[in-house]
Amino acid sequence: MTQATSNSSALCRSERQQNQVTLLNGMLEQADQYIALGRLDEASILLVRSLQTIRGMENSADKVTFIERVVGSLPPDIAYTSPLERLVRAVPTQSPQAALAVISAAYDTTQTVSSGYSASKTRTLTALANYATRIGQPDRSVNILGQALNASNLIQGAEFKTIALSNVAEAYINAGQANDAVPILARSLQFAQTITSSNPYRKANALERIASLYARINQVDRALQIVRSISISNYQSETVLTLVNRYSEAGQVDRALELLRTIASADRKAELLAMIAGRLTAQQPDRARQLYAEAVSTARSTQNAQAVVTIAVRYVEAGGLVAAAEETVQAIENAFVKAPAQGMMALFYAKAGQSDRADALLTQALATAATIGEASERNSAIQQLIEQAIQAGRYDVALRVAQTIQTGEAIPSDRVQVLMQIADRAIATDRYDAALEITNQIPSNFAGNRDPLLLKIARGLAEAGEFDRAQAIAQTPSLDQSFRPKTLAAIAAQILKVSGQIDPATVLFEQAIDLANAIEQPSTRAETLAAIAIEYLRINFTGDAPQLLNQAITVSQSIENPSDRTVLLRSIAEQLTAANYYQAALQIAQAIPDSTERIYSLNAAIEKAVNAGDLIAAAAGLNQLNDPVVKTRWLVTVADRYRQLGDRTQAATFLNQAFQTARTIPGAESRTITVRGGELPLTGEDDQDRGSFLAAIALRFAQINQVPQALQVAQVLQNRAVRQQLVQRIGCYR
């Protein structure tokens, strides 16, 4: 009896633990979806709920891991971006409450972790402190760091204590509390000096980290002392590079140069020499000239032309003379390296207002690129010239380079594609004048490439309040009859959104609809009407959109070929789904004639609605599904989402629907599926047969404290052994 009770207890502990893990995984996944959609308050609420659930877990590795996953304090060798990190990045600086609520809940939950997990606890509290600093709560950060420091006292092992204390010190520095960091760094250094490891670089890395933090708080001499204490011969310290810069910036050039001479890497040494020379150009031109010459000589000794370009660029960026840097670049023989370097110098001249010299040097760069024999290298050099210009915001220069591309060349694609890329980058930075100039270089017979860019530009101008200019773009002649109505609708939507002017927006919407209805080709007319509907949806005019979508469906009925009609409606449904208008997508999907494609589109819309947490739209889509397997799967999924949100009533409603639907699944209660055929066949249980669904539904009823309903579902199972095992699992939730 004792053994049976023990086994039952162990079974139930495992059952409940697995239930918690599954629930939390779903909650974190849903929170990520909310953040991606910009629904930050909903993400915050869900993360706080997940942390409350975690708090109720008994101290275990699972509990600690879930806290680390929410916060993003997993060990540093694990690459991972946590939901809280994403939330902190997304919240507006002026209203960070959504992130602060999660930070507070995470702090409370972390405090319930036992001392056996002190390293993780310290790591998590330190991460929370850094988040608090980032959202403008440095006082909150300092309070959390006090607890992190307490937790670090219980960490065992010199290396682990060193890492933890260094992280805490860094967090104090981030919070603007350098004075509080100093004694912690001193303690960290004491532990670092006692690290014993067969790998001497472990101790060296710990000392290097501490030195870099001293450098951050301008205790440069102390940092240098620590770096020099590293006993590995020929050790290349990154902190030394920082210290050279710090001495140079502080005007201690001789100290900087003395330290610089200890650097073994010629290219790094040359780069720092060039930066020092640049800083000295205005005040000590002779010494600057001497140091720059040394930098050039050192870079050339590497036999690496790119190293020479790097020092020329760093020199100018630090305040050096463009003419001197140009002379360095002109001496490079490798055309593949030289052409982009000449382009950089042209951009420097342009920034300095020397447009004639800039134009001349850009001409040289293009001529140099033309001498490159290998086509792929020549194209790559041209692409670099374009990218440099874009990075500098000089879209006029990028356009000039793009215009040199001949038909059939690939940079990485032909001229039209390159112009599209440049225009898109200009649009992304709100440089609409530049974008329009570039887009106008695309021939009118490439309407499919040009017109979407013009529409984006018109939308951007309208969003900026330049309605007349936006409407002028809509008048651009096009071979595509849908261009003008789509563009007018986009402008109308922005007028309403930006200014709230109903009358002019209504006029434009009506013009767009009239133009759409005048299009002769049914597929284009239907697609255009759907595009106008999307513009209504963008501004939440949901009452007008269904009518236009119904009109699009009606127009599609005039397409005789069912396959063509299917392709059109599926395309419209995909556009609506991608734009997160799930109910509209379901409206279109239901009209798709091909049953397979219809189910595919319905599934896609339902899936995205569920992932976005729009469970009302998802439920509407479920009513349109006929396949009991597919429908049951989605009903269970929606029930799970409601459970994650804490709404057990709705979860039960959908589980009841799932139960009724699952009972209609045809065939045997339990089935196997062939995973692999051949000489070594592999089969497995079908987790979507009737029995599997009924068991899953029964367990979910139990998990929301509806054990009688769970037992009722279990009794439907015909297999006695499976039923008894399920009843035992259900009993774990009594």
NORJO-V113237 format. One record per backbone hydrogen bond with DSSP energy under -0.5 kcal/mol. NH is the residue of the N-H (numbers start at 1). CO is the residue of the C=O. Records with the same first field share a line. If there is no record, write none. Layout:
NH->CO, CO
This chain:
5->1
6->2
7->3
8->4
9->5
10->6
11->7
12->8
13->9
14->10
15->11
16->12
17->13
18->14
19->15
20->16
21->17
22->18
23->19
24->20
25->21
26->22
27->23
28->24
29->25
30->26
31->27
32->28
33->29
34->30
35->31
36->32
37->33
38->35
39->34
40->38
43->39
44->40
45->41
46->42
47->43
48->44
49->45
50->46
51->47
52->48
53->49
54->50
55->51
56->52
57->54
64->60
65->61
66->62
67->63
68->64
69->65
70->66
71->67
72->68
73->68
74->68
78->75
79->77
80->78
82->80
83->69
84->70
86->82
87->83
88->84
89->85
90->86
91->87
95->92
99->96
100->96
101->97
102->98
103->99
104->100
105->101
106->102
107->103
108->104
109->105
110->106
111->107
112->109
113->110
117->114
118->115
121->117
122->118
123->119
124->120
125->121
126->122
127->123
128->124
129->125
130->126
131->127
132->128
133->129
134->130
135->131
136->133
137->132
141->137
142->138
143->139
144->140
145->141
146->142
147->143
148->144
149->145
150->146
151->147
152->148
153->149, 150
154->151
155->152
161->157
162->158
163->159
164->160
165->161
166->162
167->163
168->164
169->165
170->166
171->167
172->168
173->169
174->170
175->171
176->173
177->172
181->177
182->178
183->179
184->180
185->181
186->182
187->183
188->184
189->185
190->186
191->187
192->188
193->189
194->191
195->192
200->198
202->199
203->199
204->200
205->201
206->202
207->203
208->204
209->205
210->206
211->207
212->208
213->209
214->210
215->211
216->212
217->213
218->215
219->214
220->218
223->219
224->220
225->221
226->222
227->223
228->224
229->225, 226
230->227
235->232
237->235
238->236
241->237
242->238
243->239
244->240
245->241
246->242
247->243
248->244
249->245
250->246
251->248
252->247
253->251
256->252
257->253
258->254
259->255
260->256
261->257
262->259
263->260
269->265
270->266
271->267
272->268
273->269
274->270
275->271
276->272
277->273
278->274
279->275
280->276
281->277, 278
284->280
288->284
289->285
290->286
291->287
292->288
293->289
294->290
295->291
296->292
297->293
298->294
299->295
300->296
301->297
302->299
303->300
304->299
305->303
307->304
308->304
309->305
310->306
311->307
312->308
313->309
314->310
315->311
316->312
317->313
318->314
319->316
320->315
325->321
326->322
327->323
328->324
329->325
330->326
331->327, 328
332->329
335->333
337->334
338->334
339->335
340->336
341->337
342->338
343->339
344->340
345->341
346->342
347->343
348->344
349->345
350->346
351->347
352->348
353->350
354->349
355->353
358->354
359->355
360->356
361->357
362->358
363->359
364->360
365->361
366->362
367->363
368->364
369->365
370->366
371->367, 368
372->369
378->374
379->375
380->376
381->377
382->378
383->379
384->380
385->381
386->382
387->383
388->384
389->385
390->386
391->387
392->388
393->390
394->389
395->393
398->394
399->395
400->396
401->397
402->398
403->399
404->401
405->402
409->406
411->413
418->414
419->415
420->416
421->417
422->418
423->419
424->420
425->421
426->422
427->423
428->424
429->425, 426
430->427
431->426
432->430
435->431
436->432
437->433
438->434
439->435
440->436
441->438
442->439
443->441
446->443
447->444
449->446
450->446
451->447
453->449, 450
454->450
455->451
456->452
457->453
458->454
459->455
460->456
461->457
462->458
463->459
464->460
465->462
466->461
467->465
470->466
471->467
472->468
473->469
474->470
475->471, 472
476->473
481->479
483->480
485->481
486->482
487->483
488->484
489->485
490->486
491->487
492->488
493->489
494->490
495->491
496->492
497->493
498->494
499->495
500->495, 496
501->495
502->500
505->501
506->502
507->503
508->504
509->505
510->506
511->507
512->508
513->509
514->510
515->511
516->512
517->513
518->514
519->516
525->521
526->522
527->523
528->524
529->525
530->526
531->527
532->528
533->529
534->530
535->531
536->532
537->533
538->534
539->535, 536
540->537
541->536
542->540
544->541
545->541
546->542
548->544
549->545
550->546
551->547
552->548
553->549
554->550
555->551
556->552
557->553, 554
558->555
559->556
560->558
562->560
565->561
566->562
567->563
568->564
569->565
570->566
571->567
572->568
573->569
574->570
575->571
576->572
577->573
578->574
579->575
580->577
581->576
582->580
585->581
586->582
587->583
588->584
589->585
590->586
591->588
592->589
598->594
599->595
600->596
601->597
602->598
603->599
604->600
605->601
606->602
607->603
608->604
609->605
610->606
611->607
612->608
613->610
614->609
615->613
618->614
619->615
620->616
621->617
622->618
623->619
624->621
625->622
631->627
632->628
633->629
634->630
635->631
636->632
637->633
638->634
639->635
640->636
641->637
642->638
643->639
644->640
645->641
646->643
647->642
648->646
651->647
652->648
653->649
654->650
655->651
656->652
657->653
658->654
659->655
660->656
661->657
662->658
663->659
664->661
665->662
673->684
675->673, 682
676->682
681->678
682->676
684->673
686->671
687->685
689->686
690->668
691->669
693->689
694->690
695->691
696->692
697->693
698->694
699->695
700->696
701->697
702->698
703->699
704->700, 701
705->702
706->701
710->706
711->707
712->708
713->709
714->710
715->711
716->713
717->714
720->718
723->719
724->720
725->721
726->722
727->723
728->724
729->725
730->726
731->727
732->728, 729
733->730
734->731
